[in-house]
Amino acid sequence: MNRPIVRHAPVIGRVPHLLHGGDYNPDQWLPTKETTWKEDMRLARLAGINTLSVGIFSWAALEPEEGRYEFGWLDEILDLMAENDITAVLATPTGARPGWMSHKYPEVLRVNKDRTKNLHGGRHNHCLTSPVYREKTTAINTALAERYKDHPALGVWHLSNEYGGECHCDLCQERFRTYLQGRFDSLDELNQAWWTGFWAKTYTQWSHIESPSSHGRGEQDIHGLNLEWMRFTTEQFVDFYLHETAPLKAVTPDVPCTTNLMGTYPGVDYYRLAQVLDVVSWDSYPEWTGTDKDAAKGARASFLHDLTRGLKGKPFMLMESSPSATNWRPVAKLHRPGVHLLQSLQAVAHGSDTVQYFQFRKGRGGSEKFHGAVVDHEGTEQTRVFKDVAEVGARLAELDGVVGTDTPADVAVVYDWHLRWALEDQKGMLQERTAYERTVMEHHRAFWERGVPTDVIDSSLIATPGYLDRYKVLVAPMLYMLRPGVPEAIDAFVQRGGTFVATYATGYVDEHDRTFLGGFPGPLRETLGVWAEEIDALYPEDRNAVEWNGQSYEAVELCELIHAETAEPLGAYGADFYAGRPALTVNRRGEGKAYFIAARTGADFLADFYGGLIAESGVERALDADLPAGVTAQVRTDGTTDYVFVLNFTPEAVAFEAAGETVELAPFGNTVIERPRA
């Protein structure tokens, strides 16, 4: 089980460096452009910035009246950037329409779940189906592509901004029905898949189907409908992205296109959207505290970086981050000394070939005027934050060798949007506290704490022939939904020597959110060697225990009652009427093993369990060392040289031994170790 090391091309082919920059809004400074713009170029060079994102939310400045374009200001700023060796991440402005469009063509405004139409204000308030909006999008994007196709500053196309939300207008309802007719051969098939006989929900005409609505309860209780609506919403964004990129690809086929994602944002299946992106980009805003709690924050951010990298399995772009306070957080805390460099190198360590910010220069008004920025309202290079950014620029300039390098991993953890939609929709277990995202992150963290590089993958990838051959360990917490081909691929993975770890709430429903018959975990019953008969949901104050390896570990929230069929019990429950029943099992199948964790536990159990599993399975660690709490290591490699990033997410200085040498890290400190690839 291994995968070949791949050296990827730089994000921008002609720029073989890590990109450093951020969102820049020169159109907001038009009245003072003669002084402000030139000063911005000077400050950018001083901070080691080699890229700026321009044109995001600039539609009103680019097309102040229908059909009348004003490109002069954009010409000027792109010329200035080219003169200063700064590459443009040039945006299409479609994330926020100009006012004239909303008032002249109200069909472009979204309709909410309760069937009320939005007013003009805000961003991402457009109907993705609207022919008018699509026509206007094509026009502005074509004009941008034709005008700047040969401009020396153009490096990447940035499509819109943070796709999200949904529209329930009549146009979208018709498009949804057309989508469903492509998914199902007949209404009978749809009714069977959605189990609409429940509460007399059976559909007799396609025209009767409407999107889920909170208005008068609507049809929110048909789980299959809810699931297909979320899938349809994803396809809406995929289709709109392709519509947006069509004129760009026609005119500038060699310029990569992206749109910035938002971690585990639940409204869009990013694995599907990533299929049409040339490069994945995302916006990362960890909620740092400046205390030892930042180890947990660091683990979460690392998971999100690993997830983003896994969307296409290659380097990504950190499109937005804050160099200091994030103004929309409940507590807009400043970054402590060292934290900005730490979070920047953390992104690079996990596969980013860029470090970019929102924002370059703070605006004077609007809801983000106090958001962190490279250039403060004070306007000079004398601020602490500017110096922190310049430090990042200097460090990135030393790491050209990292550009395009691979991030090999022997371990994969499954995170699945479709599964999450279904699990959070189900009525049972804990309902409001299913905690799928948190649970997956907790399992991922057990590897992070030991410096074990880990991929985060979608369950649909599992069914791809040969895909799992690259891994030694596959972890799938709460694999509630089993999509077609997944159980068979997992069983084959185990039989040929892989190690599979599953938990409670596995194998309950199929891809239509219908329960499996014949006992849970459904098609994985033979692989895991257990039958899950019941699941006990605990009140917040309830506690049980998992007795294993001579220790007692706390069990909380969910305890599944299982029968070990071909599996060997390793641990047992310590309390309640199911005391003594299996809580941890292993099933030896073929050349491999399948583990089943029946209860939700704390981090102590996961740390001990995965610590043993790491040693047993021989997975690669970034450093052969006992890492102090809150310290992790991640490796990138070109196949010849490893770049090992060692990161301290604690406010204390630490020291430890690795490969016969002492590694010392300052509070929130870091180091990058270069070594020959073993």
ZIFENKA-V21464 format. One record per backbone hydrogen bond with DSSP energy under -0.5 kcal/mol. NH is the residue of the N-H (numbers start at 1). CO is the residue of the C=O. E is the energy in kcal/mol with one decimal. If there is no record, write none. Layout:
((NH & CO & E) (NH & CO & E))
This chain:
((2 & 469 & -0.6) (8 & 6 & -0.7) (8 & 404 & -3.4) (13 & 11 & -0.6) (15 & 12 & -2.6) (16 & 14 & -0.6) (17 & 15 & -1.3) (19 & 353 & -2.2) (21 & 355 & -1.9) (22 & 51 & -0.8) (23 & 357 & -3.2) (24 & 53 & -3.3) (28 & 25 & -1.7) (29 & 26 & -1.9) (30 & 27 & -0.9) (32 & 29 & -1.0) (33 & 30 & -1.5) (35 & 32 & -1.2) (36 & 32 & -3.0) (37 & 33 & -1.4) (38 & 33 & -0.7) (39 & 35 & -1.8) (40 & 36 & -2.4) (41 & 37 & -1.9) (42 & 38 & -1.8) (43 & 39 & -2.6) (44 & 40 & -2.6) (45 & 41 & -2.2) (46 & 42 & -2.0) (47 & 43 & -1.8) (48 & 45 & -1.4) (49 & 44 & -2.7) (50 & 20 & -2.2) (51 & 20 & -1.5) (52 & 87 & -2.0) (53 & 22 & -2.6) (54 & 52 & -0.6) (54 & 89 & -1.6) (58 & 55 & -1.6) (62 & 58 & -2.2) (63 & 59 & -3.1) (65 & 68 & -0.8) (68 & 65 & -2.5) (69 & 67 & -0.7) (70 & 62 & -2.9) (75 & 71 & -2.8) (76 & 72 & -2.2) (77 & 73 & -2.1) (78 & 74 & -2.3) (79 & 75 & -2.2) (80 & 76 & -2.1) (81 & 77 & -2.3) (82 & 78 & -2.4) (83 & 79 & -2.3) (84 & 80 & -1.2) (85 & 82 & -1.6) (86 & 81 & -2.8) (87 & 50 & -2.8) (87 & 85 & -0.5) (88 & 153 & -3.6) (89 & 52 & -2.3) (90 & 88 & -1.0) (90 & 156 & -2.1) (91 & 54 & -3.0) (92 & 158 & -2.4) (96 & 93 & -1.4) (101 & 98 & -0.9) (102 & 98 & -1.2) (103 & 99 & -2.0) (104 & 100 & -2.0) (105 & 101 & -2.8) (108 & 105 & -2.2) (109 & 106 & -1.7) (110 & 125 & -0.7) (112 & 116 & -3.3) (115 & 112 & -2.3) (118 & 110 & -2.8) (124 & 95 & -3.4) (127 & 108 & -2.4) (134 & 130 & -2.2) (135 & 131 & -2.4) (136 & 132 & -2.7) (137 & 133 & -2.2) (138 & 134 & -2.5) (139 & 135 & -2.0) (140 & 136 & -2.3) (141 & 137 & -2.5) (142 & 138 & -2.4) (143 & 139 & -2.1) (144 & 140 & -2.2) (145 & 141 & -2.5) (146 & 142 & -2.7) (147 & 143 & -2.0) (148 & 144 & -2.3) (149 & 145 & -1.0) (151 & 148 & -1.4) (154 & 151 & -1.1) (155 & 88 & -2.1) (156 & 88 & -1.6) (157 & 256 & -2.9) (158 & 90 & -2.6) (158 & 156 & -0.5) (159 & 157 & -0.7) (159 & 258 & -3.5) (160 & 158 & -0.5) (168 & 111 & -2.4) (173 & 169 & -2.3) (174 & 170 & -2.2) (175 & 171 & -1.9) (176 & 172 & -2.4) (177 & 173 & -2.0) (178 & 174 & -2.1) (179 & 175 & -2.2) (180 & 176 & -2.4) (181 & 177 & -2.2) (182 & 178 & -1.1) (182 & 179 & -0.6) (183 & 179 & -1.1) (184 & 180 & -2.5) (190 & 186 & -1.9) (191 & 187 & -3.2) (192 & 188 & -2.1) (193 & 189 & -2.5) (194 & 190 & -2.6) (195 & 191 & -0.7) (196 & 191 & -2.0) (198 & 195 & -1.5) (200 & 197 & -1.6) (201 & 196 & -2.0) (201 & 198 & -0.8) (202 & 196 & -0.5) (208 & 205 & -1.5) (209 & 206 & -1.7) (215 & 113 & -0.5) (216 & 214 & -0.7) (217 & 214 & -0.9) (218 & 215 & -0.8) (220 & 217 & -1.9) (222 & 219 & -1.5) (223 & 221 & -1.0) (226 & 222 & -2.1) (227 & 223 & -2.3) (228 & 224 & -2.3) (229 & 225 & -2.4) (230 & 226 & -1.8) (231 & 227 & -2.0) (232 & 228 & -2.8) (233 & 229 & -2.6) (234 & 230 & -1.9) (235 & 231 & -2.3) (236 & 232 & -2.3) (237 & 233 & -1.7) (238 & 234 & -2.4) (239 & 235 & -2.8) (240 & 236 & -2.5) (241 & 237 & -2.6) (242 & 238 & -2.3) (243 & 239 & -2.2) (244 & 240 & -2.8) (245 & 241 & -2.6) (246 & 242 & -1.4) (247 & 243 & -0.6) (248 & 244 & -0.6) (249 & 245 & -3.4) (250 & 246 & -2.0) (251 & 247 & -1.5) (252 & 248 & -3.5) (255 & 252 & -1.7) (256 & 155 & -0.5) (256 & 254 & -0.6) (258 & 157 & -2.0) (261 & 281 & -2.7) (265 & 262 & -1.4) (268 & 265 & -0.7) (270 & 268 & -1.1) (272 & 269 & -0.5) (273 & 269 & -2.1) (274 & 270 & -2.8) (275 & 271 & -0.6) (275 & 272 & -1.0) (276 & 273 & -1.7) (277 & 274 & -1.0) (278 & 257 & -1.8) (279 & 257 & -1.2) (281 & 259 & -0.7) (282 & 317 & -2.1) (283 & 261 & -2.0) (284 & 282 & -0.5) (284 & 320 & -2.8) (288 & 286 & -1.3) (294 & 291 & -1.9) (295 & 292 & -1.2) (296 & 293 & -0.8) (297 & 293 & -1.3) (298 & 294 & -2.8) (299 & 295 & -2.1) (300 & 296 & -2.1) (301 & 297 & -2.5) (302 & 298 & -2.3) (303 & 299 & -2.1) (304 & 300 & -2.1) (305 & 301 & -2.2) (306 & 302 & -2.7) (307 & 303 & -2.7) (308 & 304 & -2.4) (309 & 305 & -2.7) (310 & 306 & -2.1) (311 & 307 & -0.8) (311 & 308 & -1.0) (312 & 309 & -1.0) (313 & 309 & -1.9) (314 & 309 & -1.0) (316 & 351 & -1.6) (317 & 280 & -2.6) (319 & 282 & -1.9) (319 & 317 & -1.2) (320 & 282 & -1.3) (327 & 325 & -0.7) (329 & 326 & -1.6) (333 & 331 & -2.0) (339 & 336 & -2.3) (340 & 336 & -0.5) (342 & 338 & -2.2) (343 & 339 & -2.9) (344 & 340 & -1.8) (345 & 341 & -2.6) (346 & 342 & -2.1) (347 & 343 & -1.6) (348 & 344 & -1.7) (349 & 345 & -2.9) (350 & 346 & -1.5) (351 & 348 & -1.6) (352 & 347 & -2.5) (353 & 316 & -2.8) (355 & 19 & -2.5) (356 & 318 & -1.1) (357 & 21 & -1.4) (358 & 321 & -2.3) (359 & 357 & -0.5) (360 & 23 & -2.9) (362 & 375 & -2.2) (369 & 366 & -1.4) (371 & 368 & -1.4) (372 & 325 & -2.7) (374 & 359 & -1.8) (375 & 360 & -3.3) (376 & 374 & -0.6) (379 & 376 & -1.2) (383 & 380 & -0.6) (387 & 383 & -1.8) (388 & 384 & -2.0) (389 & 385 & -2.4) (390 & 386 & -2.6) (391 & 387 & -1.9) (392 & 388 & -1.9) (393 & 389 & -2.6) (394 & 390 & -2.2) (395 & 391 & -2.2) (396 & 392 & -2.8) (397 & 393 & -1.7) (398 & 394 & -0.6) (398 & 395 & -1.1) (399 & 396 & -1.8) (402 & 399 & -1.7) (403 & 399 & -0.5) (403 & 400 & -1.2) (405 & 402 & -2.4) (406 & 637 & -2.8) (410 & 453 & -0.6) (411 & 453 & -0.8) (412 & 473 & -2.1) (413 & 455 & -2.7) (414 & 475 & -2.5) (415 & 457 & -2.7) (420 & 416 & -2.1) (421 & 417 & -2.6) (422 & 418 & -2.2) (423 & 419 & -3.1) (424 & 420 & -2.6) (425 & 421 & -0.7) (425 & 422 & -0.6) (426 & 422 & -1.3) (428 & 426 & -0.8) (431 & 428 & -1.6) (432 & 430 & -1.5) (433 & 430 & -0.7) (434 & 431 & -1.0) (439 & 435 & -2.3) (440 & 436 & -2.5) (441 & 437 & -2.2) (442 & 438 & -2.0) (443 & 439 & -1.9) (444 & 440 & -2.3) (445 & 441 & -2.5) (446 & 442 & -1.1) (447 & 443 & -0.7) (447 & 444 & -1.0) (448 & 444 & -2.0) (449 & 445 & -2.8) (450 & 447 & -1.0) (451 & 448 & -1.7) (452 & 447 & -2.3) (453 & 451 & -0.7) (455 & 411 & -2.7) (456 & 306 & -0.7) (457 & 413 & -2.3) (457 & 455 & -0.5) (461 & 458 & -1.0) (462 & 458 & -0.6) (462 & 459 & -0.8) (463 & 459 & -0.7) (463 & 460 & -0.7) (464 & 461 & -1.7) (467 & 464 & -2.4) (469 & 466 & -1.2) (470 & 467 & -1.1) (471 & 468 & -1.8) (472 & 410 & -2.8) (473 & 410 & -2.1) (474 & 499 & -2.8) (475 & 412 & -2.9) (476 & 501 & -2.8) (479 & 476 & -0.8) (480 & 478 & -2.9) (482 & 509 & -2.4) (483 & 481 & -0.7) (486 & 483 & -2.0) (489 & 485 & -1.8) (490 & 486 & -2.4) (491 & 487 & -2.4) (492 & 488 & -2.2) (493 & 489 & -2.1) (494 & 490 & -2.3) (495 & 491 & -2.5) (496 & 492 & -1.7) (497 & 494 & -2.0) (498 & 493 & -2.5) (499 & 472 & -2.3) (500 & 498 & -0.5) (500 & 593 & -2.5) (501 & 474 & -2.5) (502 & 595 & -2.4) (503 & 476 & -0.6) (504 & 597 & -1.4) (507 & 479 & -2.8) (508 & 480 & -1.8) (509 & 480 & -2.4) (510 & 514 & -2.4) (513 & 510 & -2.0) (516 & 508 & -2.3) (520 & 532 & -0.8) (522 & 519 & -1.1) (524 & 521 & -2.1) (525 & 522 & -2.0) (528 & 524 & -2.6) (529 & 525 & -1.7) (530 & 525 & -0.8) (531 & 563 & -2.1) (532 & 520 & -3.1) (533 & 531 & -0.9) (533 & 561 & -2.1) (534 & 561 & -1.3) (536 & 559 & -3.4) (537 & 535 & -0.6) (538 & 536 & -0.5) (538 & 557 & -2.7) (542 & 539 & -1.8) (544 & 555 & -2.5) (546 & 553 & -3.0) (547 & 545 & -0.6) (547 & 572 & -3.6) (548 & 546 & -0.6) (548 & 551 & -2.6) (549 & 570 & -0.5) (551 & 548 & -2.1) (553 & 546 & -2.5) (553 & 551 & -0.5) (555 & 544 & -2.2) (556 & 600 & -2.7) (558 & 556 & -3.1) (559 & 536 & -2.3) (560 & 598 & -2.7) (561 & 534 & -3.1) (562 & 560 & -0.8) (562 & 582 & -0.6) (563 & 531 & -2.6) (565 & 529 & -2.5) (565 & 563 & -0.8) (567 & 529 & -1.8) (568 & 586 & -3.4) (569 & 567 & -0.5) (570 & 584 & -3.8) (571 & 584 & -1.9) (572 & 547 & -2.0) (573 & 581 & -2.4) (574 & 545 & -2.1) (579 & 576 & -1.9) (580 & 573 & -2.8) (581 & 578 & -2.1) (583 & 571 & -2.8) (584 & 571 & -1.5) (585 & 596 & -2.0) (586 & 568 & -1.8) (587 & 594 & -2.5) (588 & 586 & -0.5) (589 & 587 & -0.7) (589 & 592 & -1.9) (591 & 495 & -2.5) (592 & 494 & -0.5) (592 & 589 & -2.0) (593 & 498 & -1.5) (594 & 587 & -2.0) (595 & 500 & -3.5) (596 & 585 & -2.1) (597 & 502 & -2.5) (598 & 583 & -2.7) (598 & 596 & -0.7) (599 & 583 & -0.5) (600 & 556 & -0.5) (600 & 558 & -2.5) (602 & 554 & -0.8) (606 & 602 & -1.5) (607 & 603 & -2.7) (608 & 604 & -2.0) (609 & 605 & -3.2) (610 & 606 & -2.6) (611 & 607 & -1.7) (612 & 608 & -1.9) (613 & 609 & -1.9) (614 & 610 & -2.7) (615 & 611 & -1.6) (616 & 612 & -2.4) (617 & 613 & -2.6) (618 & 614 & -1.2) (619 & 614 & -0.9) (622 & 451 & -3.4) (625 & 623 & -1.8) (627 & 625 & -1.0) (631 & 628 & -2.1) (632 & 647 & -2.1) (634 & 645 & -2.1) (636 & 643 & -2.1) (637 & 406 & -2.1) (638 & 641 & -1.6) (642 & 675 & -3.3) (643 & 636 & -3.4) (644 & 642 & -0.6) (644 & 673 & -3.2) (645 & 634 & -3.1) (645 & 643 & -0.7) (646 & 644 & -0.6) (646 & 671 & -2.9) (647 & 632 & -2.6) (647 & 645 & -0.5) (648 & 669 & -2.6) (649 & 630 & -2.8) (649 & 647 & -0.7) (654 & 665 & -2.3) (656 & 663 & -1.9) (658 & 661 & -3.0) (659 & 624 & -0.7) (661 & 658 & -1.8) (663 & 656 & -3.5) (663 & 661 & -0.5) (664 & 662 & -0.6) (665 & 654 & -2.8) (668 & 650 & -2.3) (669 & 666 & -2.5) (671 & 646 & -1.8) (673 & 644 & -2.9) (674 & 672 & -0.5) (675 & 642 & -1.8) (677 & 640 & -3.2))
